[in-house]
Amino acid sequence: MRYAYGVTTALLLGGAALSLATGLPAGAQVAQNDAREVQAVVPRAGAPTSFAELVQQLQPAVVNISTRQRVKVASANPFAGTPFADLFGGQDQGGGGSQTREAQSLGSGFIISADGYVVTNNHVITADGQGQVESITVTMPDGTEYPAKLMGRDSASDLAVLKISSPKPLPFVRFGDSSSARVGDWILAIGNPFGLGGSVSAGIISAVTRSTGQGSAYDRYLQTDAAINRGNSGGPMFDMKGQVIGINNAIYSPTGGSVGIGFAIPAETAAPIVERLKTGQAIERGFLGVRVQALNEDLADSLGVPHNRGEFIQAVEPGKGAAQAGIQAGDVVLRVAGKEVTPQQSLSYIVANTAPGTRIPIELIREGKRLTVTALVGRRPSEEELAQQQSFDQNPQADNDDNPFNNPPKRQGEGVTEQSLGMSVLPLTPQIARQLGAPETTQGLVINAVDASSDAAAKGLQRGDIILSANYRNVVSIADLEAAVKAARASNRPALLLRVQRGGKPATYIPIRLR
């Protein structure tokens, strides 16, 4: 997102209650010995005079969730550097040690069955950093506490299912149909903001299928203006039928508090995952092995393609479905399995919700030409495995008299790159490549300086970055880059697509606006 504000995913720290989409009147349904369900009192159509009757029916099924954790924290050693330092159990590089302390977290959740299954967010019951959750407690609105057992969790969708045991049937709610939700519909949120249990807020649905720009497989939310704060995480978003159509999950805020932009996981996404987590089944998702980027205005302009349609392939993992299908870095994917790729329906979302082993057609643009390939969808690795694959080493560049940057050769070319791109470049020699941590055989241009007021600087380009290509054409001389700039201007393209490599990291495509 092109703002300084951030999506504060864990700000809500709460649990969410979901109800199964059945078409039955929902509300917090109390299981009776005669198996009858209490019908929720629904306000009249239009703006309700009061939500009180509906809240009275729903609130018993919304719970508070707390965890007790053991967390390792760094501690300063006041006797570091003295003979008494070892009395504090060892030293680290800063002369201090680490201590294990007790910590707590609070969130929200809701009961989805009379026998005690509870839904919440995964981050509500996950310890931070090197912490470890020792116990989870579910607190009912009347203050009754139950120890909870973790039945299943899924970090990708940020969902978790707990189980509590009670001598009597528990009140519960059902999932509703989030796919029928419309912008402007009334909703209720009940949860545990800032530890204030049983808090209720009302609002409307501000947007459906909202993408926050995070690019994850589940970056597709219901947006609301109802007050959502820390501790609301995992709590339910109810429609006026008393059914759970969303699980409060994140807020968008410059302050950390509610500014009327909250996000909830849609029930249509959560319900099938919750059913599998209840039985301890693994969640399998589709995977192609690509790193994608939204096709923003600059990127679209550099490629000469329409805005807000398709996604750009930054990298392809060898041996995976995309590579085997012939997809390449630099391709623009337009449709996947017959579904158009848009900001509201990303490639990651479509593929993640496709069963592994499925063959799907993929329509794309490569250097201005349309192609269709068929890819075999694989199984998505766990979030931990993906994190390991995305960690790379970076070699610092040398800073001494032997560094050619300190004794650059006389500038070559006509000065087009300085005038149009706001940066100066040098031919990449084997010596410079070696000092930058790149193979000596790498061919391209190395950035020598970047104008702080240029778009190149705003996009993060810096001295030492290696330019491999411009608009898909390899550049081995300054003249090559200047020719690419002139060609872009001749085609009335306001931006130039550069492929840039930094240190030992994979090359990345970056659109730079011409000036």
Disulfide bonds with the S-S distance in Angstrom:
none
